[in-house]
C-alpha cells in the first residue's frame, strides 16, 4: 500500500499494490555440440586427415571445457585445442580432430569434454581406419642417352629406382 498525505481534500490517499514476484534464474552456461560421433576419413599410415565440430554456448554465462582422449586408439587422434577453452554466451568454438594412424586397421577413441555446464563430461566418439601405404616409384631419369657403340659390342648405363613411401616395393621385372 502507498499512502500519499497532502494538503488537499481527501487527504490521505491510499493506493493498494498487487503483483506477483519471481526470482530471475541464475545465469548459467549451456553446452551445445554439433555431433556425438565423428567418423574420420580412411587414412594411409604415415598420413593425416582432419575434421572439425562446433561447441556452442547457448547459455547466459561463460562456458569452459577441457578435452581429454581415452580408448584403445587414443594415440592415433589429436584434439585441437588440446587444453581448456572458454566460450562466451552466444558464441562457439571450432574443435579440430586430427587422425594420424600408425598402423593399419580400425581405430576408435572417445573425447571427454569436461565442462562447467553439466555434472558429467560430454562425450564424442571417434573412429577411423588406417590403410596400408602403397609404394610410389620414382625414376629420377626420364631417359638414358647411350654411348655410341659399335656393332656387336655393348654399353651400359645405370639409373636408380626410388620408393618414395614407407611401403614394400616389389620389382617384378625390368624389360628393355
N, C-alpha and C positions, 0 to 999 in steps of 0.2 A: 504494500500500500504506500502511495505517495500522498503526503499531506502538504497543501500549499496554504500558508497563512498570509493574508493580505489585509489592506485597509478598506476594501470594498464590501459590498453586500455579499452575503453568504460565505463569510469567512469562517472557518477554513474550508477549503475544497479538498476532497479526497478522491484519489484515483486508485482503483484496485488493479493490480498487475497479475496477469495469468500467463503461464508459459510452461514449456517442457524443457528441462535441462538435458544435455547429453555430454558425454565425455568424448573428446576427439580421440580417434585411435592413435596410438603411438606410431611414430614413423618407423618403418622397417624396410629392409631390402627384400626384393623378390627376385629370385634367380630363375631365368627362363633360358632354356638351352635348345638349339635348333635341331638336335638329334640325340639319340641314345645309343646308336650303333654306327660305326664308321668302318666301311669296307675299303681298304686301300687297293690300289691297282696292283695286279701281279707284277712283281719287280725282279729283275735279274740280280742274282747275288753279286755284290760289288757295286750296285747302282742304288739310287734313291728315288723315291716318289713322295709326294706330299699332298695333303688335303687339309681343308680348313672347316671349322664350325664356329658358330657365334654364341657367345654368352651375353644375354641382355639383363639389365636391371630394370624391371618394371615397377619397382617399389618406390618408396619415398625417402629412403636413407641409403647411404653408400654401401655397396656390395664389395666384399673382399672374398677372394678364393685362392686356393693353392692346389696345383695339380700334383699327383703322385701316380706312378705306374706300378702295377703288380701283375703277376701272372707268368706263366712259363715262357712266353715270348717277349716279356717286357724289355729285354735288352735289344730287341730289333726295332723299337719305336722310340722317338723323342718327341716331347711336347714343348711347344714354344708359345707363350712364355713358360719357362720351367720353374719359376719362382712365383711367389704370391703376387696377385694383381688386384687393383681396385677399379670398380666401375661406378660412376656417379649415377644417380637416379635418371632414368630416361635415356641412358646411353648403353653401348655394347662394346664388347672386346672380341676380336677375332683370335681364335686359337688355332695354331698350325700343328699338324701331326706329320712327322717325317718317318717314313718306313725305309729302313736300310737293312735288308735281310743279310745275314752272314752265312746262311745255309739254305738248302732247298726245303720245300715243304710248306705246309700251312702253319701260320704263326698267329697267336692271339694274345691279347693283354687287356687290361682294364685301366682306364684313367679314373682315379677317385678325385673329385673336386671338393675338398673340404672348404666350407663357406660359412658365412655368418647369417645366411638366410634360412637355414634348416639345421636341425639337430644331427641329421645323418648326411654323409657325403653324397653328392650327385655323381652317378656313375655313367661312363661312356665305354662301351665295349668296342675293342679294336680287332680287326682281322686283316690278314694279308697272306699272300703266297709268294715264297721265294722260288725263283726259277733258276735252272742251271744256265750258266753262261754259255754262249755259243761262240766258238772260235771265230776270230776275224783275221783273215790272212792279208798281209801286206807284202807286196813285192815292190821294193823301192825303185827298181829299174823298170821303165816302160818297154825298153827294147835293148838288145845287146848288139853291138856292131862287131862283127867277127873280123879277125885279121885276114888279109889276103893270103890264101893258102893254095899251094899247087895241087894238081890232080893227084889223087892217091895219098895225099898227106892229110893230117888232121890238125885242128887247132881247138883250143878250149878257152872258155871264159867262165867266171863264177858269178853267182848272184846269191843274195840272201832272201830267205822267206822268213817273215816275222809274224808271230802270233801276237796280236795286239790286245788280247784279253786273257785273263787267268782261267783258261779252259783248255782241255786236252785237244790238240790239233793232230789229227792223224792224216799224213800224206799217203794216199793210196798209190800214187804213181806220178811220174813226170814223163811226158811224151814230147817228142820233137816233131 
